[in-house]
């Protein structure tokens, strides 16, 4: 049985080519996409240890001096926390990105990690009721907790947005 079409032959040819191209394009994408790799616990631990060697840490004794001026973000974490271990390599990338950004340096932005493993009372008294907890501070006052996605770009955009908000508020110009 032959199907008849009321479409002109040129349009049918064009539709055929389009379907063929789409099939080729999606096939190529499917071939390039690699399955998501899940890290083993040993890999997570190794990456966290490597990152922690470069991350700027603060102690409870250094805390007040660190958050006293500028915009600061503190990562309250614990060495036994698997979620903190997963965040540590991202935190290091964020730290490097902030240090390399002249705009962030001009705005006096810095981030640090506080290991709460042996400082639970201090961390709890500062509002960290679970780990990881990320708090943003401005000139010694806690502004808010970051509860967004823990990806480098997302955390960076959050901090940059807060810096813009702070600069606008201090200059007296509110955006309409």
Chimera marker file (.cmm) of the C-alpha trace (Angstrom):
<marker_set name="trace">
<marker id="1" x="0.000" y="0.000" z="0.000" r="1" g="1" b="0" radius="0.5"/>
<marker id="2" x="1.322" y="3.387" z="-0.979" r="1" g="1" b="0" radius="0.5"/>
<marker id="3" x="0.663" y="6.501" z="1.088" r="1" g="1" b="0" radius="0.5"/>
<marker id="4" x="-0.221" y="9.565" z="-0.845" r="1" g="1" b="0" radius="0.5"/>
<marker id="5" x="0.738" y="12.992" z="0.345" r="1" g="1" b="0" radius="0.5"/>
<marker id="6" x="-0.708" y="16.361" z="-0.326" r="1" g="1" b="0" radius="0.5"/>
<marker id="7" x="2.683" y="17.970" z="0.390" r="1" g="1" b="0" radius="0.5"/>
<marker id="8" x="4.765" y="19.121" z="-2.556" r="1" g="1" b="0" radius="0.5"/>
<marker id="9" x="7.701" y="16.827" z="-3.401" r="1" g="1" b="0" radius="0.5"/>
<marker id="10" x="10.273" y="19.548" z="-2.632" r="1" g="1" b="0" radius="0.5"/>
<marker id="11" x="8.881" y="19.953" z="0.878" r="1" g="1" b="0" radius="0.5"/>
<marker id="12" x="8.906" y="16.190" z="1.410" r="1" g="1" b="0" radius="0.5"/>
<marker id="13" x="12.550" y="16.103" z="0.305" r="1" g="1" b="0" radius="0.5"/>
<marker id="14" x="13.394" y="18.958" z="2.687" r="1" g="1" b="0" radius="0.5"/>
<marker id="15" x="11.626" y="17.231" z="5.592" r="1" g="1" b="0" radius="0.5"/>
<marker id="16" x="13.479" y="14.016" z="4.799" r="1" g="1" b="0" radius="0.5"/>
<marker id="17" x="16.822" y="15.832" z="4.873" r="1" g="1" b="0" radius="0.5"/>
<marker id="18" x="15.907" y="17.537" z="8.131" r="1" g="1" b="0" radius="0.5"/>
<marker id="19" x="14.998" y="14.236" z="9.784" r="1" g="1" b="0" radius="0.5"/>
<marker id="20" x="18.223" y="12.722" z="8.503" r="1" g="1" b="0" radius="0.5"/>
<marker id="21" x="20.321" y="15.615" z="9.845" r="1" g="1" b="0" radius="0.5"/>
<marker id="22" x="18.603" y="15.519" z="13.221" r="1" g="1" b="0" radius="0.5"/>
<marker id="23" x="19.214" y="11.803" z="13.468" r="1" g="1" b="0" radius="0.5"/>
<marker id="24" x="22.894" y="12.299" z="12.646" r="1" g="1" b="0" radius="0.5"/>
<marker id="25" x="23.275" y="15.188" z="15.103" r="1" g="1" b="0" radius="0.5"/>
<marker id="26" x="21.614" y="13.374" z="17.989" r="1" g="1" b="0" radius="0.5"/>
<marker id="27" x="23.580" y="10.235" z="17.193" r="1" g="1" b="0" radius="0.5"/>
<marker id="28" x="26.825" y="12.206" z="17.298" r="1" g="1" b="0" radius="0.5"/>
<marker id="29" x="25.825" y="13.787" z="20.612" r="1" g="1" b="0" radius="0.5"/>
<marker id="30" x="24.961" y="10.410" z="22.046" r="1" g="1" b="0" radius="0.5"/>
<marker id="31" x="28.364" y="9.069" z="21.028" r="1" g="1" b="0" radius="0.5"/>
<marker id="32" x="30.214" y="12.036" z="22.599" r="1" g="1" b="0" radius="0.5"/>
<marker id="33" x="28.327" y="11.963" z="25.901" r="1" g="1" b="0" radius="0.5"/>
<marker id="34" x="30.212" y="9.958" z="28.480" r="1" g="1" b="0" radius="0.5"/>
<marker id="35" x="28.428" y="8.321" z="31.360" r="1" g="1" b="0" radius="0.5"/>
<marker id="36" x="28.623" y="10.250" z="34.611" r="1" g="1" b="0" radius="0.5"/>
<marker id="37" x="31.524" y="9.086" z="36.714" r="1" g="1" b="0" radius="0.5"/>
<marker id="38" x="30.887" y="8.530" z="40.385" r="1" g="1" b="0" radius="0.5"/>
<marker id="39" x="33.856" y="8.906" z="42.669" r="1" g="1" b="0" radius="0.5"/>
<marker id="40" x="34.789" y="6.188" z="45.075" r="1" g="1" b="0" radius="0.5"/>
<marker id="41" x="35.133" y="7.090" z="48.738" r="1" g="1" b="0" radius="0.5"/>
<marker id="42" x="38.907" y="6.743" z="48.391" r="1" g="1" b="0" radius="0.5"/>
<marker id="43" x="38.912" y="9.236" z="45.484" r="1" g="1" b="0" radius="0.5"/>
<marker id="44" x="36.743" y="11.689" z="47.429" r="1" g="1" b="0" radius="0.5"/>
<marker id="45" x="39.093" y="11.427" z="50.423" r="1" g="1" b="0" radius="0.5"/>
<marker id="46" x="42.194" y="11.897" z="48.248" r="1" g="1" b="0" radius="0.5"/>
<marker id="47" x="40.768" y="14.960" z="46.480" r="1" g="1" b="0" radius="0.5"/>
<marker id="48" x="39.691" y="16.500" z="49.798" r="1" g="1" b="0" radius="0.5"/>
<marker id="49" x="43.124" y="15.952" z="51.340" r="1" g="1" b="0" radius="0.5"/>
<marker id="50" x="44.840" y="17.512" z="48.313" r="1" g="1" b="0" radius="0.5"/>
<marker id="51" x="42.516" y="20.532" z="48.371" r="1" g="1" b="0" radius="0.5"/>
<marker id="52" x="42.876" y="21.000" z="52.120" r="1" g="1" b="0" radius="0.5"/>
<marker id="53" x="46.647" y="21.376" z="51.706" r="1" g="1" b="0" radius="0.5"/>
<marker id="54" x="46.046" y="24.584" z="49.709" r="1" g="1" b="0" radius="0.5"/>
<marker id="55" x="42.828" y="25.942" z="51.213" r="1" g="1" b="0" radius="0.5"/>
<marker id="56" x="43.120" y="28.921" z="53.562" r="1" g="1" b="0" radius="0.5"/>
<marker id="57" x="42.010" y="27.737" z="57.003" r="1" g="1" b="0" radius="0.5"/>
<marker id="58" x="41.173" y="29.864" z="60.008" r="1" g="1" b="0" radius="0.5"/>
<marker id="59" x="40.982" y="28.848" z="63.645" r="1" g="1" b="0" radius="0.5"/>
<marker id="60" x="38.466" y="30.098" z="66.217" r="1" g="1" b="0" radius="0.5"/>
<marker id="61" x="41.210" y="32.411" z="67.501" r="1" g="1" b="0" radius="0.5"/>
<marker id="62" x="41.611" y="33.951" z="64.028" r="1" g="1" b="0" radius="0.5"/>
<marker id="63" x="37.894" y="34.132" z="63.275" r="1" g="1" b="0" radius="0.5"/>
<marker id="64" x="37.076" y="37.645" z="64.559" r="1" g="1" b="0" radius="0.5"/>
<marker id="65" x="40.088" y="39.149" z="62.816" r="1" g="1" b="0" radius="0.5"/>
<marker id="66" x="39.220" y="37.382" z="59.569" r="1" g="1" b="0" radius="0.5"/>
<marker id="67" x="35.567" y="38.477" z="59.361" r="1" g="1" b="0" radius="0.5"/>
<marker id="68" x="36.206" y="41.926" z="60.893" r="1" g="1" b="0" radius="0.5"/>
<marker id="69" x="36.415" y="43.832" z="57.594" r="1" g="1" b="0" radius="0.5"/>
<marker id="70" x="35.441" y="43.267" z="53.998" r="1" g="1" b="0" radius="0.5"/>
<marker id="71" x="33.264" y="40.523" z="52.575" r="1" g="1" b="0" radius="0.5"/>
<marker id="72" x="34.075" y="37.071" z="53.919" r="1" g="1" b="0" radius="0.5"/>
<marker id="73" x="32.661" y="33.637" z="53.350" r="1" g="1" b="0" radius="0.5"/>
<marker id="74" x="33.412" y="30.924" z="55.872" r="1" g="1" b="0" radius="0.5"/>
<marker id="75" x="33.039" y="27.208" z="55.174" r="1" g="1" b="0" radius="0.5"/>
<marker id="76" x="32.291" y="25.470" z="58.468" r="1" g="1" b="0" radius="0.5"/>
<marker id="77" x="33.191" y="21.837" z="57.931" r="1" g="1" b="0" radius="0.5"/>
<marker id="78" x="34.355" y="18.691" z="59.634" r="1" g="1" b="0" radius="0.5"/>
<marker id="79" x="36.971" y="16.192" z="58.538" r="1" g="1" b="0" radius="0.5"/>
<marker id="80" x="34.608" y="13.269" z="59.074" r="1" g="1" b="0" radius="0.5"/>
<marker id="81" x="31.823" y="14.767" z="56.921" r="1" g="1" b="0" radius="0.5"/>
<marker id="82" x="31.608" y="13.236" z="53.439" r="1" g="1" b="0" radius="0.5"/>
<marker id="83" x="29.693" y="16.270" z="52.132" r="1" g="1" b="0" radius="0.5"/>
<marker id="84" x="32.484" y="18.560" z="53.334" r="1" g="1" b="0" radius="0.5"/>
<marker id="85" x="35.020" y="16.328" z="51.620" r="1" g="1" b="0" radius="0.5"/>
<marker id="86" x="33.103" y="16.658" z="48.352" r="1" g="1" b="0" radius="0.5"/>
<marker id="87" x="32.968" y="20.445" z="48.745" r="1" g="1" b="0" radius="0.5"/>
<marker id="88" x="36.663" y="20.967" z="49.568" r="1" g="1" b="0" radius="0.5"/>
<marker id="89" x="38.036" y="20.705" z="45.980" r="1" g="1" b="0" radius="0.5"/>
<marker id="90" x="35.329" y="23.105" z="44.777" r="1" g="1" b="0" radius="0.5"/>
<marker id="91" x="36.125" y="25.473" z="47.649" r="1" g="1" b="0" radius="0.5"/>
<marker id="92" x="39.774" y="25.522" z="46.590" r="1" g="1" b="0" radius="0.5"/>
<marker id="93" x="38.792" y="26.381" z="43.001" r="1" g="1" b="0" radius="0.5"/>
<marker id="94" x="36.517" y="29.141" z="44.308" r="1" g="1" b="0" radius="0.5"/>
<marker id="95" x="39.310" y="30.482" z="46.517" r="1" g="1" b="0" radius="0.5"/>
<marker id="96" x="41.736" y="30.585" z="43.576" r="1" g="1" b="0" radius="0.5"/>
<marker id="97" x="39.165" y="32.288" z="41.362" r="1" g="1" b="0" radius="0.5"/>
<marker id="98" x="38.427" y="34.966" z="43.963" r="1" g="1" b="0" radius="0.5"/>
<marker id="99" x="42.137" y="35.628" z="44.585" r="1" g="1" b="0" radius="0.5"/>
<marker id="100" x="42.745" y="35.988" z="40.835" r="1" g="1" b="0" radius="0.5"/>
<marker id="101" x="39.852" y="38.407" z="40.287" r="1" g="1" b="0" radius="0.5"/>
<marker id="102" x="40.842" y="42.086" z="40.620" r="1" g="1" b="0" radius="0.5"/>
<marker id="103" x="37.219" y="43.104" z="41.195" r="1" g="1" b="0" radius="0.5"/>
<marker id="104" x="36.944" y="40.714" z="44.147" r="1" g="1" b="0" radius="0.5"/>
<marker id="105" x="40.270" y="41.911" z="45.510" r="1" g="1" b="0" radius="0.5"/>
<marker id="106" x="39.209" y="45.556" z="45.222" r="1" g="1" b="0" radius="0.5"/>
<marker id="107" x="36.001" y="44.686" z="47.110" r="1" g="1" b="0" radius="0.5"/>
<marker id="108" x="38.122" y="42.986" z="49.818" r="1" g="1" b="0" radius="0.5"/>
<marker id="109" x="36.559" y="39.530" z="49.360" r="1" g="1" b="0" radius="0.5"/>
<marker id="110" x="38.157" y="36.489" z="50.975" r="1" g="1" b="0" radius="0.5"/>
<marker id="111" x="37.036" y="32.991" z="51.845" r="1" g="1" b="0" radius="0.5"/>
<marker id="112" x="38.331" y="30.487" z="54.376" r="1" g="1" b="0" radius="0.5"/>
<marker id="113" x="37.501" y="27.131" z="55.896" r="1" g="1" b="0" radius="0.5"/>
<marker id="114" x="37.089" y="26.465" z="59.602" r="1" g="1" b="0" radius="0.5"/>
<marker id="115" x="37.540" y="22.839" z="60.692" r="1" g="1" b="0" radius="0.5"/>
<marker id="116" x="34.865" y="22.164" z="63.287" r="1" g="1" b="0" radius="0.5"/>
<marker id="117" x="36.000" y="18.597" z="64.040" r="1" g="1" b="0" radius="0.5"/>
<marker id="118" x="37.547" y="19.676" z="67.343" r="1" g="1" b="0" radius="0.5"/>
<marker id="119" x="35.765" y="23.036" z="67.580" r="1" g="1" b="0" radius="0.5"/>
<marker id="120" x="32.132" y="21.956" z="67.603" r="1" g="1" b="0" radius="0.5"/>
<marker id="121" x="31.110" y="24.297" z="70.441" r="1" g="1" b="0" radius="0.5"/>
<marker id="122" x="32.619" y="27.302" z="68.648" r="1" g="1" b="0" radius="0.5"/>
<marker id="123" x="30.979" y="26.406" z="65.326" r="1" g="1" b="0" radius="0.5"/>
<marker id="124" x="27.597" y="25.744" z="66.923" r="1" g="1" b="0" radius="0.5"/>
<marker id="125" x="27.753" y="29.039" z="68.819" r="1" g="1" b="0" radius="0.5"/>
<marker id="126" x="28.288" y="30.768" z="65.450" r="1" g="1" b="0" radius="0.5"/>
<marker id="127" x="25.218" y="29.149" z="63.897" r="1" g="1" b="0" radius="0.5"/>
<marker id="128" x="26.725" y="26.156" z="62.132" r="1" g="1" b="0" radius="0.5"/>
<marker id="129" x="24.257" y="23.436" z="63.110" r="1" g="1" b="0" radius="0.5"/>
<marker id="130" x="25.360" y="20.965" z="60.448" r="1" g="1" b="0" radius="0.5"/>
<marker id="131" x="28.148" y="20.536" z="57.933" r="1" g="1" b="0" radius="0.5"/>
<marker id="132" x="28.979" y="21.939" z="55.548" r="1" g="1" b="0" radius="0.5"/>
<marker id="133" x="27.625" y="25.370" z="56.467" r="1" g="1" b="0" radius="0.5"/>
<marker id="134" x="28.593" y="28.430" z="54.437" r="1" g="1" b="0" radius="0.5"/>
<marker id="135" x="28.064" y="31.865" z="55.982" r="1" g="1" b="0" radius="0.5"/>
<marker id="136" x="28.670" y="35.214" z="54.322" r="1" g="1" b="0" radius="0.5"/>
<marker id="137" x="29.924" y="38.092" z="56.493" r="1" g="1" b="0" radius="0.5"/>
<marker id="138" x="30.343" y="41.798" z="55.864" r="1" g="1" b="0" radius="0.5"/>
<marker id="139" x="32.523" y="43.873" z="58.173" r="1" g="1" b="0" radius="0.5"/>
<marker id="140" x="32.131" y="41.418" z="61.053" r="1" g="1" b="0" radius="0.5"/>
<marker id="141" x="28.380" y="40.841" z="60.745" r="1" g="1" b="0" radius="0.5"/>
<marker id="142" x="26.865" y="37.675" z="59.380" r="1" g="1" b="0" radius="0.5"/>
<marker id="143" x="24.699" y="38.544" z="56.379" r="1" g="1" b="0" radius="0.5"/>
<marker id="144" x="23.234" y="35.141" z="55.579" r="1" g="1" b="0" radius="0.5"/>
<marker id="145" x="23.806" y="31.475" z="54.960" r="1" g="1" b="0" radius="0.5"/>
<marker id="146" x="24.527" y="30.326" z="51.435" r="1" g="1" b="0" radius="0.5"/>
<marker id="147" x="22.085" y="27.531" z="50.671" r="1" g="1" b="0" radius="0.5"/>
<marker id="148" x="22.497" y="27.428" z="46.889" r="1" g="1" b="0" radius="0.5"/>
<marker id="149" x="24.059" y="24.809" z="44.696" r="1" g="1" b="0" radius="0.5"/>
<marker id="150" x="27.600" y="23.992" z="45.754" r="1" g="1" b="0" radius="0.5"/>
<marker id="151" x="29.238" y="24.448" z="42.377" r="1" g="1" b="0" radius="0.5"/>
<marker id="152" x="32.103" y="26.864" z="41.864" r="1" g="1" b="0" radius="0.5"/>
<marker id="153" x="30.271" y="29.073" z="39.347" r="1" g="1" b="0" radius="0.5"/>
<marker id="154" x="27.120" y="29.216" z="41.459" r="1" g="1" b="0" radius="0.5"/>
<marker id="155" x="28.982" y="30.153" z="44.631" r="1" g="1" b="0" radius="0.5"/>
<marker id="156" x="31.063" y="32.699" z="42.729" r="1" g="1" b="0" radius="0.5"/>
<marker id="157" x="27.981" y="34.343" z="41.189" r="1" g="1" b="0" radius="0.5"/>
<marker id="158" x="26.358" y="34.463" z="44.629" r="1" g="1" b="0" radius="0.5"/>
<marker id="159" x="29.349" y="36.245" z="46.172" r="1" g="1" b="0" radius="0.5"/>
<marker id="160" x="29.697" y="38.603" z="43.204" r="1" g="1" b="0" radius="0.5"/>
<marker id="161" x="25.987" y="39.444" z="43.455" r="1" g="1" b="0" radius="0.5"/>
<marker id="162" x="26.282" y="40.181" z="47.164" r="1" g="1" b="0" radius="0.5"/>
<marker id="163" x="29.313" y="42.379" z="46.521" r="1" g="1" b="0" radius="0.5"/>
<marker id="164" x="27.297" y="44.359" z="43.939" r="1" g="1" b="0" radius="0.5"/>
<marker id="165" x="24.406" y="44.673" z="46.403" r="1" g="1" b="0" radius="0.5"/>
<marker id="166" x="26.743" y="45.916" z="49.133" r="1" g="1" b="0" radius="0.5"/>
<marker id="167" x="28.436" y="48.405" z="46.811" r="1" g="1" b="0" radius="0.5"/>
<marker id="168" x="25.078" y="49.760" z="45.628" r="1" g="1" b="0" radius="0.5"/>
<marker id="169" x="23.805" y="50.094" z="49.180" r="1" g="1" b="0" radius="0.5"/>
<marker id="170" x="26.966" y="51.871" z="50.319" r="1" g="1" b="0" radius="0.5"/>
<marker id="171" x="26.887" y="54.271" z="47.380" r="1" g="1" b="0" radius="0.5"/>
<marker id="172" x="23.228" y="55.077" z="48.029" r="1" g="1" b="0" radius="0.5"/>
<marker id="173" x="22.065" y="53.981" z="44.577" r="1" g="1" b="0" radius="0.5"/>
<marker id="174" x="19.214" y="51.514" z="44.587" r="1" g="1" b="0" radius="0.5"/>
<marker id="175" x="18.422" y="49.667" z="41.406" r="1" g="1" b="0" radius="0.5"/>
<marker id="176" x="14.864" y="50.113" z="40.174" r="1" g="1" b="0" radius="0.5"/>
<link id1="1" id2="2" r="1" g="1" b="0" radius="0.2"/>
<link id1="2" id2="3" r="1" g="1" b="0" radius="0.2"/>
<link id1="3" id2="4" r="1" g="1" b="0" radius="0.2"/>
<link id1="4" id2="5" r="1" g="1" b="0" radius="0.2"/>
<link id1="5" id2="6" r="1" g="1" b="0" radius="0.2"/>
<link id1="6" id2="7" r="1" g="1" b="0" radius="0.2"/>
<link id1="7" id2="8" r="1" g="1" b="0" radius="0.2"/>
<link id1="8" id2="9" r="1" g="1" b="0" radius="0.2"/>
<link id1="9" id2="10" r="1" g="1" b="0" radius="0.2"/>
<link id1="10" id2="11" r="1" g="1" b="0" radius="0.2"/>
<link id1="11" id2="12" r="1" g="1" b="0" radius="0.2"/>
<link id1="12" id2="13" r="1" g="1" b="0" radius="0.2"/>
<link id1="13" id2="14" r="1" g="1" b="0" radius="0.2"/>
<link id1="14" id2="15" r="1" g="1" b="0" radius="0.2"/>
<link id1="15" id2="16" r="1" g="1" b="0" radius="0.2"/>
<link id1="16" id2="17" r="1" g="1" b="0" radius="0.2"/>
<link id1="17" id2="18" r="1" g="1" b="0" radius="0.2"/>
<link id1="18" id2="19" r="1" g="1" b="0" radius="0.2"/>
<link id1="19" id2="20" r="1" g="1" b="0" radius="0.2"/>
<link id1="20" id2="21" r="1" g="1" b="0" radius="0.2"/>
<link id1="21" id2="22" r="1" g="1" b="0" radius="0.2"/>
<link id1="22" id2="23" r="1" g="1" b="0" radius="0.2"/>
<link id1="23" id2="24" r="1" g="1" b="0" radius="0.2"/>
<link id1="24" id2="25" r="1" g="1" b="0" radius="0.2"/>
<link id1="25" id2="26" r="1" g="1" b="0" radius="0.2"/>
<link id1="26" id2="27" r="1" g="1" b="0" radius="0.2"/>
<link id1="27" id2="28" r="1" g="1" b="0" radius="0.2"/>
<link id1="28" id2="29" r="1" g="1" b="0" radius="0.2"/>
<link id1="29" id2="30" r="1" g="1" b="0" radius="0.2"/>
<link id1="30" id2="31" r="1" g="1" b="0" radius="0.2"/>
<link id1="31" id2="32" r="1" g="1" b="0" radius="0.2"/>
<link id1="32" id2="33" r="1" g="1" b="0" radius="0.2"/>
<link id1="33" id2="34" r="1" g="1" b="0" radius="0.2"/>
<link id1="34" id2="35" r="1" g="1" b="0" radius="0.2"/>
<link id1="35" id2="36" r="1" g="1" b="0" radius="0.2"/>
<link id1="36" id2="37" r="1" g="1" b="0" radius="0.2"/>
<link id1="37" id2="38" r="1" g="1" b="0" radius="0.2"/>
<link id1="38" id2="39" r="1" g="1" b="0" radius="0.2"/>
<link id1="39" id2="40" r="1" g="1" b="0" radius="0.2"/>
<link id1="40" id2="41" r="1" g="1" b="0" radius="0.2"/>
<link id1="41" id2="42" r="1" g="1" b="0" radius="0.2"/>
<link id1="42" id2="43" r="1" g="1" b="0" radius="0.2"/>
<link id1="43" id2="44" r="1" g="1" b="0" radius="0.2"/>
<link id1="44" id2="45" r="1" g="1" b="0" radius="0.2"/>
<link id1="45" id2="46" r="1" g="1" b="0" radius="0.2"/>
<link id1="46" id2="47" r="1" g="1" b="0" radius="0.2"/>
<link id1="47" id2="48" r="1" g="1" b="0" radius="0.2"/>
<link id1="48" id2="49" r="1" g="1" b="0" radius="0.2"/>
<link id1="49" id2="50" r="1" g="1" b="0" radius="0.2"/>
<link id1="50" id2="51" r="1" g="1" b="0" radius="0.2"/>
<link id1="51" id2="52" r="1" g="1" b="0" radius="0.2"/>
<link id1="52" id2="53" r="1" g="1" b="0" radius="0.2"/>
<link id1="53" id2="54" r="1" g="1" b="0" radius="0.2"/>
<link id1="54" id2="55" r="1" g="1" b="0" radius="0.2"/>
<link id1="55" id2="56" r="1" g="1" b="0" radius="0.2"/>
<link id1="56" id2="57" r="1" g="1" b="0" radius="0.2"/>
<link id1="57" id2="58" r="1" g="1" b="0" radius="0.2"/>
<link id1="58" id2="59" r="1" g="1" b="0" radius="0.2"/>
<link id1="59" id2="60" r="1" g="1" b="0" radius="0.2"/>
<link id1="60" id2="61" r="1" g="1" b="0" radius="0.2"/>
<link id1="61" id2="62" r="1" g="1" b="0" radius="0.2"/>
<link id1="62" id2="63" r="1" g="1" b="0" radius="0.2"/>
<link id1="63" id2="64" r="1" g="1" b="0" radius="0.2"/>
<link id1="64" id2="65" r="1" g="1" b="0" radius="0.2"/>
<link id1="65" id2="66" r="1" g="1" b="0" radius="0.2"/>
<link id1="66" id2="67" r="1" g="1" b="0" radius="0.2"/>
<link id1="67" id2="68" r="1" g="1" b="0" radius="0.2"/>
<link id1="68" id2="69" r="1" g="1" b="0" radius="0.2"/>
<link id1="69" id2="70" r="1" g="1" b="0" radius="0.2"/>
<link id1="70" id2="71" r="1" g="1" b="0" radius="0.2"/>
<link id1="71" id2="72" r="1" g="1" b="0" radius="0.2"/>
<link id1="72" id2="73" r="1" g="1" b="0" radius="0.2"/>
<link id1="73" id2="74" r="1" g="1" b="0" radius="0.2"/>
<link id1="74" id2="75" r="1" g="1" b="0" radius="0.2"/>
<link id1="75" id2="76" r="1" g="1" b="0" radius="0.2"/>
<link id1="76" id2="77" r="1" g="1" b="0" radius="0.2"/>
<link id1="77" id2="78" r="1" g="1" b="0" radius="0.2"/>
<link id1="78" id2="79" r="1" g="1" b="0" radius="0.2"/>
<link id1="79" id2="80" r="1" g="1" b="0" radius="0.2"/>
<link id1="80" id2="81" r="1" g="1" b="0" radius="0.2"/>
<link id1="81" id2="82" r="1" g="1" b="0" radius="0.2"/>
<link id1="82" id2="83" r="1" g="1" b="0" radius="0.2"/>
<link id1="83" id2="84" r="1" g="1" b="0" radius="0.2"/>
<link id1="84" id2="85" r="1" g="1" b="0" radius="0.2"/>
<link id1="85" id2="86" r="1" g="1" b="0" radius="0.2"/>
<link id1="86" id2="87" r="1" g="1" b="0" radius="0.2"/>
<link id1="87" id2="88" r="1" g="1" b="0" radius="0.2"/>
<link id1="88" id2="89" r="1" g="1" b="0" radius="0.2"/>
<link id1="89" id2="90" r="1" g="1" b="0" radius="0.2"/>
<link id1="90" id2="91" r="1" g="1" b="0" radius="0.2"/>
<link id1="91" id2="92" r="1" g="1" b="0" radius="0.2"/>
<link id1="92" id2="93" r="1" g="1" b="0" radius="0.2"/>
<link id1="93" id2="94" r="1" g="1" b="0" radius="0.2"/>
<link id1="94" id2="95" r="1" g="1" b="0" radius="0.2"/>
<link id1="95" id2="96" r="1" g="1" b="0" radius="0.2"/>
<link id1="96" id2="97" r="1" g="1" b="0" radius="0.2"/>
<link id1="97" id2="98" r="1" g="1" b="0" radius="0.2"/>
<link id1="98" id2="99" r="1" g="1" b="0" radius="0.2"/>
<link id1="99" id2="100" r="1" g="1" b="0" radius="0.2"/>
<link id1="100" id2="101" r="1" g="1" b="0" radius="0.2"/>
<link id1="101" id2="102" r="1" g="1" b="0" radius="0.2"/>
<link id1="102" id2="103" r="1" g="1" b="0" radius="0.2"/>
<link id1="103" id2="104" r="1" g="1" b="0" radius="0.2"/>
<link id1="104" id2="105" r="1" g="1" b="0" radius="0.2"/>
<link id1="105" id2="106" r="1" g="1" b="0" radius="0.2"/>
<link id1="106" id2="107" r="1" g="1" b="0" radius="0.2"/>
<link id1="107" id2="108" r="1" g="1" b="0" radius="0.2"/>
<link id1="108" id2="109" r="1" g="1" b="0" radius="0.2"/>
<link id1="109" id2="110" r="1" g="1" b="0" radius="0.2"/>
<link id1="110" id2="111" r="1" g="1" b="0" radius="0.2"/>
<link id1="111" id2="112" r="1" g="1" b="0" radius="0.2"/>
<link id1="112" id2="113" r="1" g="1" b="0" radius="0.2"/>
<link id1="113" id2="114" r="1" g="1" b="0" radius="0.2"/>
<link id1="114" id2="115" r="1" g="1" b="0" radius="0.2"/>
<link id1="115" id2="116" r="1" g="1" b="0" radius="0.2"/>
<link id1="116" id2="117" r="1" g="1" b="0" radius="0.2"/>
<link id1="117" id2="118" r="1" g="1" b="0" radius="0.2"/>
<link id1="118" id2="119" r="1" g="1" b="0" radius="0.2"/>
<link id1="119" id2="120" r="1" g="1" b="0" radius="0.2"/>
<link id1="120" id2="121" r="1" g="1" b="0" radius="0.2"/>
<link id1="121" id2="122" r="1" g="1" b="0" radius="0.2"/>
<link id1="122" id2="123" r="1" g="1" b="0" radius="0.2"/>
<link id1="123" id2="124" r="1" g="1" b="0" radius="0.2"/>
<link id1="124" id2="125" r="1" g="1" b="0" radius="0.2"/>
<link id1="125" id2="126" r="1" g="1" b="0" radius="0.2"/>
<link id1="126" id2="127" r="1" g="1" b="0" radius="0.2"/>
<link id1="127" id2="128" r="1" g="1" b="0" radius="0.2"/>
<link id1="128" id2="129" r="1" g="1" b="0" radius="0.2"/>
<link id1="129" id2="130" r="1" g="1" b="0" radius="0.2"/>
<link id1="130" id2="131" r="1" g="1" b="0" radius="0.2"/>
<link id1="131" id2="132" r="1" g="1" b="0" radius="0.2"/>
<link id1="132" id2="133" r="1" g="1" b="0" radius="0.2"/>
<link id1="133" id2="134" r="1" g="1" b="0" radius="0.2"/>
<link id1="134" id2="135" r="1" g="1" b="0" radius="0.2"/>
<link id1="135" id2="136" r="1" g="1" b="0" radius="0.2"/>
<link id1="136" id2="137" r="1" g="1" b="0" radius="0.2"/>
<link id1="137" id2="138" r="1" g="1" b="0" radius="0.2"/>
<link id1="138" id2="139" r="1" g="1" b="0" radius="0.2"/>
<link id1="139" id2="140" r="1" g="1" b="0" radius="0.2"/>
<link id1="140" id2="141" r="1" g="1" b="0" radius="0.2"/>
<link id1="141" id2="142" r="1" g="1" b="0" radius="0.2"/>
<link id1="142" id2="143" r="1" g="1" b="0" radius="0.2"/>
<link id1="143" id2="144" r="1" g="1" b="0" radius="0.2"/>
<link id1="144" id2="145" r="1" g="1" b="0" radius="0.2"/>
<link id1="145" id2="146" r="1" g="1" b="0" radius="0.2"/>
<link id1="146" id2="147" r="1" g="1" b="0" radius="0.2"/>
<link id1="147" id2="148" r="1" g="1" b="0" radius="0.2"/>
<link id1="148" id2="149" r="1" g="1" b="0" radius="0.2"/>
<link id1="149" id2="150" r="1" g="1" b="0" radius="0.2"/>
<link id1="150" id2="151" r="1" g="1" b="0" radius="0.2"/>
<link id1="151" id2="152" r="1" g="1" b="0" radius="0.2"/>
<link id1="152" id2="153" r="1" g="1" b="0" radius="0.2"/>
<link id1="153" id2="154" r="1" g="1" b="0" radius="0.2"/>
<link id1="154" id2="155" r="1" g="1" b="0" radius="0.2"/>
<link id1="155" id2="156" r="1" g="1" b="0" radius="0.2"/>
<link id1="156" id2="157" r="1" g="1" b="0" radius="0.2"/>
<link id1="157" id2="158" r="1" g="1" b="0" radius="0.2"/>
<link id1="158" id2="159" r="1" g="1" b="0" radius="0.2"/>
<link id1="159" id2="160" r="1" g="1" b="0" radius="0.2"/>
<link id1="160" id2="161" r="1" g="1" b="0" radius="0.2"/>
<link id1="161" id2="162" r="1" g="1" b="0" radius="0.2"/>
<link id1="162" id2="163" r="1" g="1" b="0" radius="0.2"/>
<link id1="163" id2="164" r="1" g="1" b="0" radius="0.2"/>
<link id1="164" id2="165" r="1" g="1" b="0" radius="0.2"/>
<link id1="165" id2="166" r="1" g="1" b="0" radius="0.2"/>
<link id1="166" id2="167" r="1" g="1" b="0" radius="0.2"/>
<link id1="167" id2="168" r="1" g="1" b="0" radius="0.2"/>
<link id1="168" id2="169" r="1" g="1" b="0" radius="0.2"/>
<link id1="169" id2="170" r="1" g="1" b="0" radius="0.2"/>
<link id1="170" id2="171" r="1" g="1" b="0" radius="0.2"/>
<link id1="171" id2="172" r="1" g="1" b="0" radius="0.2"/>
<link id1="172" id2="173" r="1" g="1" b="0" radius="0.2"/>
<link id1="173" id2="174" r="1" g="1" b="0" radius="0.2"/>
<link id1="174" id2="175" r="1" g="1" b="0" radius="0.2"/>
<link id1="175" id2="176" r="1" g="1" b="0" radius="0.2"/>
</marker_set>
